[in-house]
């Protein structure tokens, strides 16, 4: 059979089906982009919280907590005295509170500064603090509101529990 009509180009139905498939694929890619942005924001919050906890733990570890090897006498910085959970302190991602910024930098807090994290800690004494074998356990916790679901008030929490601190010998 010989066909005299040339079949060149696409029919309207073929073009519409192709356009619909392309639109469906682009919508799937857009939803993946939204999920990626949400995951990135959540990861940023968790990284900031972990950095806060590490910074505060390093601050505690650097405070004076020494013991005389001969007498066993312990010298301890007052900030390391045993305490139950402290009241949460609002801090920014650098671990500074509004009062820290005002006292350390002698300036008012910038309007864009966000104090999104609530930081608290507890210090426990283990053993006799006047003799050999003295030890402290430090627990830290940071809590924040998820930026993407603030309206729902969803809180996230990260903590370090019962990190041992032993006195250094003088």
Protein Blocks (a to p, Z undefined) as FASTA:
>chain_A
ZZfbdcedjdfklmmmmmmmmmmmmmmmmmmmmmmmmmmmmmmmmmmmmmmmmmmmmmmm
mpccdddfklopacddfklgccdddddddddfkopafklmmmmnopacdfklccfbccdd
ddddedjfkbghiacddddddddddfklmmnopacddddehiacddddZZ
